[in-house]
Amino acid sequence: MTTEDTQYAHQPVMLEEVLDMWFSQSEGFYVDGTFGRGGHSRALLSRLGENGRLIGIDRDPQAIAAGQQLAASDSRFHMMAGRFDCLPQAVEQAGRPIDGLLLDLGVSSPQLDDAARGFSFLRDGPLDMRMDPTQGESVAEWLSYAAEKDIANVLYRYGEERKSRWIAKRICETRKEQPITRTLQLADLIESVLGRNEQGKHPATRSFQALRIHINGELDALDQVLEQSLETLAIGGRLAIISFHSLEDRIVKLFIRDHSGRAPKGRGGLPLGDELPQRLEPVGKVMRASKAELKVNVRSRSAVLRIAEKVA
Ligand SMILES: C[S@@+](CC[C@H](N)C(=O)[O-])C[C@H]1O[C@@H](n2cnc3c(N)ncnc32)[C@H](O)[C@@H]1O
């Protein structure tokens, strides 16, 4: 283990549930689209046979390094760098359809805990929030020029922040005096607009979530990979998705419903009266972390796991 691994560890969420409900073919081909520190991948490898294959994908340089280390010690595993919607390339490389795709969405504990990554409203650091800091612009860069109305829209859409307009206004007033470049500077600004008292929740929680989702194009990547999964999964292959907030979970829930022949007519982009081709079947009920897991892993509190199988 490297110093970074021990300093910023990540505890995989709902590990047993994922393996029990998602993994079935010991010689199968699996993709972990959100490798992180490989908690789910390592557990999967421990059940995978000699001819089984696993591809890990992540866009974060530290996660990629951890994956490459694993790949060097296990020939059944291969690490790919990039957004998880590079899924078709992964499948092309393997030359066979996938038996399972896992997405454990959002950020990892190492990303949140390392102040230098700029994700945390509790630790001071540069206001960045990019999962891949080599691509695109940081939150600080975006906030330096974005229109007040666009900032308010992002806070409202991705954070469900009711006072989004007030916060956006304060950001635009403040940046005339000084650039907003630090995480605590933004957290304090939001607190000065909303006040402190929010039933144990930091007032900046929703805004930080919104800015992170926006700057990383998270929901767009999710939409894309869900569509790709229909073409890349083998019949009988399973999709397992762990979401951490209602926006993500809603996208996953509607996607499964709209491809399982259960969409109300006129929904899911289909003309009224059209029959839906059934391509996915939900597996079991929506799952949440067990009481035992909640006690030892606070991150599992908001986790929601959905599994679906490709049936046609
Ligand atoms: C919750 S963590 C996954 C943790 C992992 N299951 C484990 O047990 O270590 C999410 C990971 O997915 C990555 N990620 C999130 N969205 C991504 C995307 N669109 N493309 C590629 N990686 C993404 C993040 O960089 C992060 O490392």
The ligand as a MOL file (V3000), in Angstrom:
LIG
                    3D

  0  0  0     0  0            999 V3000
M  V30 BEGIN CTAB
M  V30 COUNTS 27 29 0 0 0
M  V30 BEGIN ATOM
M  V30 1 C -17.9240 6.0920 -4.9640 0
M  V30 2 S -16.4030 5.9800 -5.7600 0 CHG=1
M  V30 3 C -16.2590 4.2720 -6.1440 0
M  V30 4 C -15.6050 3.4780 -5.0700 0
M  V30 5 C -15.3130 2.0330 -5.4330 0
M  V30 6 N -16.5190 1.2790 -5.7030 0
M  V30 7 C -14.5090 1.3650 -4.3380 0
M  V30 8 O -15.0410 0.4550 -3.6880 0
M  V30 9 O -13.3660 1.7440 -4.1270 0 CHG=-1
M  V30 10 C -16.7400 6.6610 -7.3120 0
M  V30 11 C -15.5490 6.6680 -8.2620 0
M  V30 12 O -16.0770 6.8220 -9.5630 0
M  V30 13 C -15.3360 7.7630 -10.2900 0
M  V30 14 N -16.2840 8.3540 -11.2310 0
M  V30 15 C -17.4180 9.0410 -10.9560 0
M  V30 16 N -18.0270 9.4000 -12.0830 0
M  V30 17 C -17.2780 8.9080 -13.0980 0
M  V30 18 C -17.4100 8.9220 -14.5240 0
M  V30 19 N -18.4170 9.5320 -15.1310 0
M  V30 20 N -16.4680 8.2850 -15.2440 0
M  V30 21 C -15.4170 7.6510 -14.6380 0
M  V30 22 N -15.2380 7.6210 -13.3010 0
M  V30 23 C -16.1680 8.2320 -12.5470 0
M  V30 24 C -14.7990 8.7250 -9.2580 0
M  V30 25 O -13.6130 9.3100 -9.7260 0
M  V30 26 C -14.5640 7.8120 -8.0560 0
M  V30 27 O -13.2550 7.3250 -8.0430 0
M  V30 END ATOM
M  V30 BEGIN BOND
M  V30 1 1 1 2
M  V30 2 1 2 3
M  V30 3 1 2 10
M  V30 4 1 3 4
M  V30 5 1 4 5
M  V30 6 1 5 6
M  V30 7 1 5 7
M  V30 8 2 7 8
M  V30 9 1 7 9
M  V30 10 1 10 11
M  V30 11 1 11 12
M  V30 12 1 11 26
M  V30 13 1 12 13
M  V30 14 1 13 14
M  V30 15 1 13 24
M  V30 16 1 14 15
M  V30 17 1 14 23
M  V30 18 2 15 16
M  V30 19 1 16 17
M  V30 20 1 17 18
M  V30 21 2 17 23
M  V30 22 1 18 19
M  V30 23 2 18 20
M  V30 24 1 20 21
M  V30 25 2 21 22
M  V30 26 1 22 23
M  V30 27 1 24 25
M  V30 28 1 24 26
M  V30 29 1 26 27
M  V30 END BOND
M  V30 END CTAB
M  END
